[in-house]
Amino acid sequence: MNYEVVIGLEIHVELATKSKIFCGCTTKFGGEINTHCCPICTSMPGTLPVMNERVVEFAAKAGLAMNCEIANFSKMDRKNYFYPDLPKAYQISQFDLPICKGGYVDIEIEGKTKRIGITRIHMEEDAGKLLHDQWEKGSLVDYNRCGVPLIEIVSEPDMRSPEEARAYAEKVRLILQYTGVSDCKMQEGSLRADVNLSLRPIGQKKFGTRTEMKNLNSFRAILRAAESEIQRQSRVLDEGGVITQETRRWDDDEGKSYAMRNKEEAHDYRYFPEPDLVPIELTDETINKYRESLPELSHERVKRYIHKLGIPEYDASLITASVKTADFFDDTVNSGADPKTASNWIMGNLMRLMKEVNTEDIPFGGEMLHELIGLIEKGAISNNIAKTVFAEMFRTGKTPLEIVKEKGLEVVSDAGELGQIVDKIISANSKSVEDYLGGKQKAIGFLMGQVMKETKGKANPPMVNKLLRDKLELLK
């Protein structure tokens, strides 16, 4: 390709406050249509907004986690435009004095670290949701989402490929989840991104004309939309055409984008200070208090896991890719489990089960994995039985001991009982016995497998191994 790709992202994030930004209505996802709203968030005449202090705190924490400067003085502004799902015909947002500016996020791409600048992070309220009735050929509106607190994270145009854009969005989501300011559930609209993309001839310093694709709600959509737009703009430029600055809608099912409207500039919104809200003043003491309350972030945990717990970098990176698996790992190790053993269980069995049911939730605590590991170490259950127990733990949330007792999975360690089973297996597998006596050590593995099969995996492996070898030695 003869062009350099230039990408910037605007990421909209719903904050995890219990109430909305300017009223006491719940922010809980779902609910009956138009039941999570009141005269304030539907902008009835005579109502006044009141700033939710927790929104300011969460916005500042997000900025601190992304290395931003937090403003001691900021204000809210009216952004004027009309949409049916925004009942007052303006949005309360921030314009020239946002709460955060000048940060950065480091991403890993192709084995290298790249720094993506953040222009600003500002607070605003969300709009409602239009429900289109295809039979009546009309639209209805649900105001439940009106007034849900948002932050908008505006990056610098520092990304040069769709892969970098995806990696940046994933890193931002991870930071927000670790700080606890948002659940970032993209399937519920808690995090969505606008992709601003342009092309310029290689070597040219001036940016090309950009387009914006709105409301992408998956990392896959961000990647595919950017790839598609690169191809579209390349064709236009190669044919001598001109790129129109416009907003486009991405259809992920069709894999295509469609022009919606010419891109509006900031002055078209007729910003002016929100007269019903006082400015936001944060002292240095308050900002430092927010900074000190930040939890350990993913890159910090990676370092601790490697240097203090002694697990490999690969394990540490995989575990910290989700705050829930990282918290689960910490709980397991803090309960007394060996770090490497715990990481093996999480990377193998736990992540496989989470992927199978497409969930990020873990239905039991790390202390229960420690209990399961303890049963293996004491010889109460075998490794294979433990995998069965673990799957049942994930399905039911029951403790390992409850499952072992309910299903009769205790290891058979009775020497007399195991001796009889070993005799039976030796008698039934003369060829393998001859192979072992002839010096083929691998034959013992087959005989072991037959004993485990006979006992449905409940035989004590070290005891079986010793009994087999002792009895086979007597046949020499």
N, C-alpha and C positions, 0 to 999 in steps of 0.2 A: 504494500500500500504506500502511496506517495504522501500520506498525511500523518500528522501526529494527532493523537487523540487527547483531548482535554476534558476532564470530568470533575464536576463538583457535586456534592450531595447536600440536600436539605432533608434532615431526618426529623420527623415529628414523633414525639414520644408522650404517651399519656402517663402522668405521674401517679404513683401508688398511694395517693391520699385517700382517706375514707370518705371525704366530702368534696364537693366541687370547689372551684376556685373563688367564687363570689357568693356562695350560699351554702346551706347545710344539707342539700340533697345528696343522696348516696352516689358514689361513682361505680358501684357494682355493675359488672357486665351482665347484659341480658335484662330480664324482667319484662313485665307486660308493657306494651307500647304506651308511651306518655304517662308512666307512673313514677318515674324518677325525676320529676321536674316540678317547679314551683313558679310563682309569679316573678321571682327574681331572674331565674335562668331562662324563662321564656319572655323576659323583658316587658312585663305588663306596665302600663303607665303608673307613675308614682312610686315605683320600686327603685332601690339603690343597691349597688354592689358593695360588698365588704371583702377585702382581701384576706384569703386564707394564709395565715402565717407559715403553715407547713409547706405550702407550694413554694414560697420564697426559699425556705430552708433546703428543699429537695433540689430546686434549680441551682442554688449555690453549690451544693454538694456535687452535683453532676459536673459543674464547671471546674471545681477544684480537682476532681478525679481525672479531668481531661486537661489539666495544667493551664486553666484560664485565669485571667485576672478578674477578681470579683469587684464589682463597682460598689463604692460606699454610697453612691447616690444614683438611683435609676427611677424611671417613671413608667406608667402605663399610658398607652395612646389608643385613640380610636382609628381603626383602619376601615374606611367606609367602602362597602360594596354590598350589593343586594344578591342574596340567594334565598330560595324558599326555605332552606333549612337553617337560616340565621335570622330569627324573627325580628331583631331590632335593626336589621340592615346595616349593621357595622359590627366589627369584631374588636374586642378589647385585647390589644397586643402590646408590643414594645417596638419603637422605631429607632430613634437616634441615641437613646440612652439605655441599652440592654443591660441585664444584670451580669452577664459574663462576656468577655471578649479576649481574643488573642491567645487561644490555647493550641494544643496539638495532641495527636494520637499517633503512636508508633505501630505500624503493622509489619507482619512478616510475610514476604512475598518472594518465592523462588529462593528461599534460604537466606535472604537479605532483609535487613530492617530498613523501612522507609518511613519518614515522618510526614504526616498529613496535617496541615495547618487547619485550625478552626478560627473562622472569622468572628463568630459570635454565638451565644446561646441566649435566647430570649423566651419569656413566658407569654402565654396567651391562652384563650379559652377555645375549646373545640366547638364545632357546629353540630347540628342534628344530623339526621339521616333520612334521605328520601327513599320511599318505598314505591316502586313503579308497578302499577296494576296493568298487566298486559291485556286483560280482558275488557276493562272499562276504558282503556287508553288514557289513563290519567295517572297522577302521582299523589301519594299521601306522605305525610312527614311525621317522623318520630323524634320528639325533642328530648328523649332521655339522655342523649350524649351532649346536649347543649350545656356549656359551662364546665365540662370535664377539663381539668387542668392539663395543659400541654407545655412542653418546652420544644423549641425548634432549634436544632443544632445545624448551623450553616458552616460547611467546610470551605476552605480555600480550593481553587481549581487545581489541585495538586496531583490528582490521579491521572494516570496515563494509559489505563487499560480497564476493561470490564472486570478483570480479575482483581485489580487493586480496589475498585469500587466495592466489590463484594467483600473483600477482606476488611476494608475499612468499616463497612456497615456491621459486619460480624463483631469486630473489635469494640465498636461503640455499644452494641447491644450487651456484650459481655461486661463492659465497665459499668453500665447502668444496672445490670442485674446484681453485680457484686456490691454496689453501693446501696442497693435496696430501694432506689428511687422509682423504679418501674419494674413490672413483671415482664415487660417487652414481649407479650404474647402476640405475635404477628397475626395469628389466625383470628384474634379478637380485635385487631386494629390498634393494639397498644403501641406498635411501632410501625411506621410506614415512611417511605422515602420518595423524594422527588429527585430525578436524575437530570442534571444540567450537563449537556454534552455539546461539544463543538469539535470541528476539525480545522487544522491549519497546515499548509504545506510544510514539509520538513525543513527546518532551518529558519522559518519565519517566527518572529517574536510576537507579533500582534495576534491576539486570539481571533478565531473565526466567529461567525454568527452562531449562537447557541440555541438549542431547543430544550424544552423542559418536559419530561414525562412524569405525570403526577401519580401519587398514591400507590406506589408499588409495595406490596405487603408480604414479600418473601425474598430471600436472598437469590433464589433461582430467577425470580422475575427481574430483579435488578441486573443480574448478569445477562439474561437473554434480551432484555429491553435495550441495554447498552450495545450489545453485539449487533442487534437489528438496526439500531439507529446509526451506527458506524457504517454499515453497509448501505443504508438509504442515502445518507449524506454523501458518501463516496460516489455513488452513482450520479447523484445530482451534479456534483462538482466536476466529475469526469466528463459529463455531457455538456459542460459549459454553463450550467444553471447556477442559480443563486439560492442559498439557504435562507428561508424565511424564519425570523425569530417568532416562535409560536409555542403554545402549550399543546402537547399531544397526549392522547390516551392510549395506554398499552393494553392490548388484549392478550393475556397469557395463553389462553386456549388456542387462539389462532396464530400466535407468534407474530403479531403485526401491531403497528401503532397507527393511530388516526389523528389527523389535525382536529383540534377542538376550537381554538381561538388564537388570535394574535396575542403574543406575550404582552401583558400589562407591565408597565414600569411602576416604581414605588410612588411617584408623584400622582399617578392616576387614582390612588387610594385616598388622597386628601387627608393624610395623617394630621392629627392635632392632639395635644395632651388630653387625656381622659379627665374631664372636670369633676367626676364624682368619686375619684380616688386620690388620696394624698400620695406624694412621692414616697419611694422606698429608700430608707436610710439604714445602712448596715455599718456598725462600728467595726474597727479592726478586731476588737475583742470578740465580737459575735462571729466574724469570719474565721478567726482562729479556732473558736469553739467548734464550728462546723468542720474545719480541717482536722482537728484532733479526733472527731467522732467518726471519721471515715474508716471503714473496715479495711482489712488486708485485701489488696486487689490481686488479680490473677497472676500478673508477672511477679509480684512479690511472693505469692505462694509457691510459684515454680522454683524460685531461688531457695526458699526455705525447705521445700521437699527434697531438693537435690543436695544442699549443703548440710542440713541438719538431720534429715531423715534418711539420707543415703539412697534414695531411689533414682533410677535412671531419668535423664532429661525427657526421654520419650514418654515414660509413664507419667511424669509430672505434667507435661504439656497436655496429654490426653485427659487426665483427671480434671485439670483446671479449666478445660474447655466448657464446663458447665459449673455454675456456682453450687448446684445441688449435689453433684457428684463430689465436688471438692469438700463441701461441708460434711458429706457422708463419710468421706475418707478421713477427715480430721476426727470425727466422732468415733470412728472405728479404732484409729490409732490411740486416741486419748483414753479409750476404754481398756487399752493394754495390748492390742494386736500388733504383730510385727508389721512394719510399714510395707515391705515388699510383698508379703503374703496378702495383705489387705488390698494393695494395688492390683495384684493378679486377679483377685476375685472381682474387683470393680471393673477392670478393663475387659475381662472375659465374660463372666456369667451375668453381672449386673447390666452392663451396657447392651449385651445381646437381648436380654429380656426387655429392657426399656425400648429398644428399637422395634422389637416384635409387636409391642402394643402401642407404639408411637406416643410415648409419654416421657416427660422430664421428671415426673414425680416418683419418689421412692417410698413405698408403703410401710417401711420400718426403719428404725434407727441403726446407727453404726454399732451400738452395743450388741445388737442381735447378730451381726456378722461376726463380731468378736466371740460371741458365745458359740457360734457354729464352728469357727476355727478351733476353739478350745476343745470341742467334742472330737474333732479330727485328731488333735494333738494327744488327747488322752486315750485314743484308740476306741472310743465309744462308737464311732461310725467311720466308714471308709470314705475316701475322696469321691468315689462315684456316688455313694449314697448321699454325701453332702451336697452334690449338685442337684439331686432330686429334692432334698430338703430345702435348698435355697430357692428353687423354682416355686415350691409350695409356699415358702415365706413370702415371696413376691406376689403370689396370687391371693393369699389370705391375710397376710400380716401377722400370722401366728409365730410364736417363738420356736426356735429349732427343737428344744426339748419336747414341747407339746407335739410337734409333728412326728418326731422320732417315736414317741410313746404311742401316739394314736395309730400309726401305721406299722408299728412293730419293726422298726428299722435298726434296732440295736445290733452291733457287731457280734457275731458268734465267736466267742473266745474259749469255749469249752473244749479242752484238748481231746477228751474222749469222743465227743460228737464229731469234731473236725477230723480226728484220726480215722473214723469209720468212713467218712466221705472221701478222704484221700485214698484209702484202700480201694474204694469202689472205682475211683477215677483211674488209678494205676492199673487195675484189672481190665478196665474197658478200653485202654489206650496203649496196647502192647507195642505198637510201632513207635510211638513217641518215647516210650520207656527205653526201647532199644536204641533210639537215636541219642538219648541222653547218656546212656551207659557207654555208647560208642564215642562220646566226647563232644556231642553237639549240645552246647549249653543253652541254645535258644529253645530247645524242646521243653525246658522247665517252664518257660513262659506260657506255652500252649497248655500244659497241665495245670498251671495256676489258673488260667482262664476258665478251664473246665470246672475247677472247684468253685470259682466265683460264680459261674453260671448255675451250678447245682444249688448254691446257697443264695441265689438271687442277689449276689453282690454283698452279702452281709458277713462273709467270713473275714476274720482278722488276717490281713495279707501277710504280715511278718510271721505270724504263727503258721499259716498255710505253707509259706515258703520253707520254713524250718522243718515242718513235718514231712513235706515232699522230699526234701534233700536227705533227711535221715532215713526215710523208708527206702528210697532209691539206692542209697549207699549199701543197705543191707542186702540188696539184690546183686551186688557185684561179685 
